[in-house]
Amino acid sequence: MNKIAIISDIHGNLPALEAVLNDIKEKGINDIFCLGDLVGYYCFHNEVVSLIRERNIRCLLGNHDLAIIKNKGVIERSKTCTKILTWQLETLTKENFEYLNTLPDKIEETIFEKNLFFVHAGLIDSIDEYIFDISAEYLEKNNFKQDVLINGHTHLPNYKTFFNGKICFNPGSVGQPRNGDPRSSYLIIDSNWNFEFVKIAYNVDLVIQSMKSNGFEDYITQPLITGKKIGL
């Protein structure tokens, strides 16, 4: 049976990404979509971008990625994000910067006989719109014509169906889950439209130690232990 895997919001967390990609490989899945935010928060930004590039994973542009390539690493609402991203911008390789600059803000694809629409955030703002509870009214108001909406950004896994057959998925976050479960989260969909939110444990200590060695405060890595949103 054919399957696709969907990952999102990696945020420089290489151990988490490697654990997820290994699990996807063990399950025999070759088609992977990434909803963006490769950079931000944690120290393995170059390694994460390079790995996504090397694997030829189809990827979208996230708001942290956009901040690095277009806004000098600044995210106005968050001093913490800006501090980390400006540091990452100084150390991001030219090749990885150029790769981020090629990423699209949306992907539309026919998969398993349905039209899928992939964005990092939402229909109003594909890069930086938080949608915690998608409604039928939201889809209708924004003239959503496809069958399936797949978005990330919130770091919260979610699934919803509507009376007209439309479906919405959020795979959760690989690099910084916020639903109270610190394990990495990703989504599998098969050709019969069965789906699974997969949770994967990884070596959190590697990330914590890398952040400490680069001079970042413990509160930034605390969410990796609690599975809760970082205090910004």
N, C-alpha and C positions, 0 to 999 in steps of 0.2 A: 504493500500500500504506500502511495506517495505521501510525503509529509513536507511541511515547511516549518522552519523555526524562526521566531521573531524575538530579537533582543533589543534593549534600549538602555539609555542612561548609564553608561559604563563609567564615566567620570574618572579616568585615569587609574582605575582599579584593575591592574593587570592580573593579579592572582584570581580574582573573581571571573574575569573574562576567560582566562585559560581553563578554569574549572568548567564553565558553561560550555565552551567550545569543545572540550573533551567529551562532555556528556552528550552533546549533539552528535559528535562523530561516532560515539559508541552506539547510538541509536540508529545509525545509518542514514542520517539526514544530511543532504548536500545543499539544499536551498535555504539560505539564511538571509533575512532582512534585518537591518539595524536602523532604528528610528532616531539615532543621533545622540548628541552629547557624549562624544568620545573623551573630551577634555573636561577640566574643572575638578575641584575638590582634592584629588589624590595625585601622588607624585609620579606615577608611571604613564604620563600623558604621551610621551614619544613612543613608548613600547606598545601602548594600546592602539594608537593611530597606525603604527607600522604593521601590527598584526592584522588589523582590519584590511589594510591595503594588501598585504601579502596573501591573504585568504580570498581576495576579490569579493568580499561581502558587499552586497548592495546596501548603501548607507545614505541616510538623510542628514541634513544639517540641523543641529540642535542650537538652542539659545546660547549655551556656553561656547560652542564652536564658533557661532556667529560673533560673539563678543571678542574672541581672540583675533579673528581675521578682519573684522570691520570696526571694532570699537576699542582697540588697544587693551583688551582684557577687562574693560570696565562693564560691570553690571550695576546700574544705578541703585537698585534697591538693596544691594548686599555688599557691605564692606568686606566680609569674609570671602565671598566669591571673587570680588575684584582683586583682593590681595593675592589669592592663589593663582588666578588667571594671568595677572601681570607677571608673576614669577614664571609661570609656564610659558608665556610668550617669549621671555628672554632665553629660554632653553629649548624651545620647539625648533626642530630642524627645518631647514628650508623646504625639503621635500614634503614633510608632513604639513607644513603651513600651506603649501601649494595644493596638496591633496584636499585639505579641508575647504579650500576655496573653490573646489570643483563640485562639492556636494550639492544636490538639488534640495529644494524645500518641500517637495512632494513627489510621490511615485504613484502611478496608477497602473494596475496590472490585472489581467484576467487569470485567475488561478482556481482550479477545481470548479470551473464553470460559473464562477461568480466574479464580479468586478470589484476589486479591492482598491481602496484609497488609503495610502500610507502618508501620515504627517507626523512630525515630532509633537506638535501641540494640538491645534484645533482647526476648525474650518474658517473662523474669522481671522485668526493669526496663526499661520502654520508653524511658526517658530516659538512663540512665547505666550500662548493662551492656556491657562489652567482650566481643565474641564474635569470636575470631580464626579459629576453625575449627568451624563448625556441624556437628553430627553428627545422624544419624537418631535416636539415643537422646535427644538434647537436644529435638528436635522432638516426639518421642513423649512424653517426660516432661512436657513443658509443654502437652500436649494440642493441638498445632497442627493445626487442621482445614482450613485454607485450602490452596490449591495452591502459592502462591508467597509466600515471605518476602523482603521487601526492606528492608534496614537499612543504616545508615551507622555513624558514631561512631568507627570504627577508622582512618579515612582510607586504608584499603587496599582497592583493587578486588578483588572476589572473586566466584566463581561456583561453584555446586555442585549436582549433581542426585543424587537418591536412588532406590532400587529401586522405591519406591512412586509414583514420578512427581513427587514434590514437588521444588521448585526454590528455591534461595536465591541472592540477588544482593546485592552491596555495590558501589555505583557508584564508590567512592573519594571523594576530596575535591576540590572546586573550589578552595578557598582555601589549603590547606596539605597537599599530598600527602606521604605518608610511605613510599612504596614504592620510593624511590630514583630516581624519575622526577619532576622538579620541575614538569612540565607539569600543568595542571589535568586532572582526570579526571571524566568523567560517562558515563552509560549510556544506550544506545538499545535499545529492544525493539520489534520489528515484529509485525504481526498473525499471522505464521507462526511466531512465537517464535524467530526469529533474533535475535541480539543482538550489540552491539558496545560495547566500552569505548573511548571516544573520548578522545584526549589532545590538549590545546590549549595552545600556548605563548601567553604574554601579557607585558605590560610589567612585569616584576618591579621594575625601578628605581623606578617610581612609588610602589610600596608601601614600598620601603626608604627613600626620601627622606621620605615622609610620616611614617614612624615616627621617623626621626632628628629631624625638625622638631618633633615632639611630645615629644621627650626620652626615647625608649625605646632600650634597648641593642641593639647589633647582633646579639647571639645570638638574639634573638626573630625576626629576619628571615632568619637563616642557613638555616633549613630550606627557605625558598623557593628557595634556590640549590642545595642538596644533595638536596632531596626526602626528607630524613630527619626523624625526630621531633625536636621541640625539646627541649633540655635543661631540665627543669623544676626 
